[in-house]
Amino acid sequence: VTVSAPEHRMLYPGDRVQTMQRASCVILIDDTRVSLGPATVVAIPNGREAPPTARARRVWTVIGRVFIWLIGGRHIEIGSQAAVAAAQGTRFVLEVAEDGTTVITVLEGAVSFYNDQGEVTVAEGQQSTARPGQAPTRPMRVDPSGYIQYEAGVDTLWLDWEHRYQPGRSAEDLRGQLQSLGAPETLDAAGAV
């Protein structure tokens, strides 16, 4: 996912976000963190082209792995071809296969997982599967540590560059300071400001 300008940082109904094989992305919706794993496609539904399960209001997962972290009492619905996951203040992973089979694993809290054929409540440390046209399976106990490790990887950490305000310092002054610290000669001091 490439965002070239600040005006392209907003998602609107009808937008799609796709990550490639070795990429990931984080979307913030209110106080909800939606992390897209590699090879994932999600869409923001609009009123005109509502998904088959019309109650999915926020994000429609086409294929791939989506990690959801809801902070506070916010409510979100993540839909797929097979089912919808409705949650409030929780963490869970939704995985959608090419055939639409959807697996939900709850890491914290509880999630309502439903479609037109049925509904289950998936609690912390449980997993359920829904296939298109079939009710979600009864939740089963699983070890969610692999998913927690997936989210906590170095590639998903947000590390912002530190920007220091140094009024009155010229590029030459900064270059001299860097050299006195033993920095390589090829470092562009103007770019480090």
C-alpha positions in Angstrom: 0.0 0.0 0.0 1.5 3.3 -1.0 0.1 6.6 0.2 1.7 9.4 -1.8 -0.1 12.5 -0.4 -2.0 13.4 2.8 -5.2 13.8 0.9 -5.0 10.1 0.0 -4.9 8.9 3.6 -8.7 8.7 4.0 -10.8 5.7 3.0 -14.3 6.3 1.6 -17.2 3.9 0.8 -16.3 1.9 -2.2 -12.6 2.0 -1.6 -10.5 -1.2 -1.7 -7.1 -1.8 0.0 -4.9 -4.6 -1.2 -1.6 -5.8 0.3 0.9 -7.8 -1.8 2.7 -11.1 -0.9 5.3 -9.6 1.4 3.5 -6.5 2.6 1.2 -5.5 5.5 -0.9 -2.4 6.3 -2.6 -0.8 9.2 -6.0 1.0 8.8 -7.3 3.1 11.7 -11.1 3.5 11.9 -12.1 5.6 14.9 -10.4 3.8 17.8 -10.1 0.5 15.8 -6.8 -0.8 14.5 -7.3 -3.0 11.4 -4.0 -4.7 10.4 -4.0 -6.4 7.0 -1.6 -9.3 6.6 0.2 -10.2 3.3 -2.0 -10.9 0.2 -5.1 -9.4 1.8 -7.9 -7.5 0.1 -10.6 -5.5 2.0 -13.3 -3.1 0.8 -15.2 -0.4 2.5 -18.8 -1.1 1.5 -21.1 1.6 0.2 -24.9 1.7 0.2 -25.2 0.9 -3.5 -23.1 -2.3 -3.6 -23.8 -3.8 -0.2 -22.3 -7.2 0.5 -24.6 -10.3 0.5 -24.7 -10.1 4.3 -26.0 -6.5 4.3 -25.5 -5.9 8.0 -21.6 -5.6 7.6 -21.2 -1.8 7.9 -17.5 -1.1 8.2 -15.1 -3.4 6.4 -15.7 -6.2 3.9 -12.9 -8.8 3.8 -12.5 -10.3 0.3 -9.5 -12.6 1.0 -6.6 -12.8 3.4 -5.9 -12.2 7.1 -7.2 -9.3 9.0 -6.2 -8.6 12.7 -8.7 -6.4 14.6 -8.0 -4.5 17.8 -10.9 -2.6 19.2 -10.0 -0.1 21.9 -12.7 1.0 24.3 -16.4 0.5 23.7 -16.3 1.0 19.9 -18.4 -1.4 17.8 -17.3 -2.7 14.4 -18.5 -5.3 11.9 -16.1 -7.1 9.7 -17.8 -9.1 6.9 -16.9 -11.8 4.4 -18.7 -13.9 1.8 -19.5 -16.5 4.5 -20.2 -14.5 7.7 -20.0 -11.3 9.7 -18.0 -10.8 12.9 -19.5 -8.1 15.2 -17.5 -7.0 18.2 -17.0 -4.3 20.8 -13.7 -3.7 22.7 -11.9 -6.9 21.7 -9.1 -8.3 19.6 -9.6 -11.0 17.0 -8.2 -12.4 13.7 -10.4 -13.0 10.7 -9.0 -15.2 7.9 -10.8 -15.5 4.5 -9.8 -18.2 2.0 -10.3 -18.0 -1.8 -13.5 -20.1 -1.6 -15.0 -17.6 1.0 -14.4 -19.9 4.0 -13.9 -17.6 7.0 -12.2 -18.5 10.2 -12.4 -16.3 13.3 -10.0 -16.6 16.2 -10.7 -14.4 19.3 -7.6 -13.3 21.2 -9.4 -11.1 23.8 -13.1 -10.6 24.7 -15.9 -12.1 22.7 -17.2 -11.7 19.2 -20.6 -12.4 17.7 -20.1 -14.5 14.4 -23.1 -14.9 12.3 -24.7 -15.3 8.8 -28.2 -16.0 7.5 -27.9 -19.7 8.6 -27.0 -19.1 12.3 -25.0 -17.3 15.0 -22.4 -18.2 17.6 -20.5 -16.2 20.2 -16.8 -16.9 20.0 -15.0 -16.2 23.3 -11.3 -15.5 24.1 -9.1 -18.4 23.0 -11.8 -19.9 20.7 -12.1 -20.3 17.0 -15.1 -20.8 14.6 -15.4 -21.4 10.9 -18.1 -20.4 8.5 -18.4 -21.6 4.9 -20.7 -19.8 2.3 -24.2 -21.1 2.7 -23.5 -22.9 6.1 -23.9 -21.7 9.7 -20.7 -21.0 11.7 -19.3 -24.0 13.5 -19.5 -24.3 17.3 -16.5 -22.5 18.8 -13.5 -24.7 19.7 -10.7 -24.0 22.1 -7.4 -23.1 20.4 -4.0 -21.7 21.3 -4.0 -18.1 20.0 -0.3 -17.5 20.8 0.7 -17.7 17.2 -1.6 -14.9 16.3 -0.4 -12.7 19.1 3.1 -13.3 17.8 2.0 -12.4 14.3 0.7 -9.0 15.5 3.7 -8.3 17.7 6.3 -8.8 15.0 8.9 -6.1 14.3 7.4 -5.4 10.9 4.1 -4.3 12.6 5.6 -1.9 15.1 5.1 1.8 14.5 8.5 3.5 14.8 8.2 7.2 14.0 11.3 9.2 13.1 12.3 11.8 15.8 12.2 15.3 14.4 14.2 17.9 16.4 13.7 21.6 16.0 17.1 23.3 15.8 16.6 27.0 15.0 19.6 28.8 13.7 21.6 25.7 12.9 22.9 25.5 9.4 23.5 22.3 7.5 27.3 22.8 7.8 27.0 23.1 11.6 25.0 19.8 11.7 27.4 18.1 9.3 30.3 19.1 11.6 28.5 17.8 14.7 27.9 14.5 12.9 31.5 14.1 11.9 32.7 14.8 15.5 30.4 11.9 16.6 32.1 9.6 14.1 29.2 9.4 11.6 30.1 8.3 8.1 31.1 10.9 5.6 28.4 9.9 3.1 25.6 10.9 5.5 23.7 13.9 4.3 23.3 16.1 7.4 20.5 18.2 5.7 18.4 15.1 5.3 19.0 14.2 9.0 17.4 17.4 10.3 
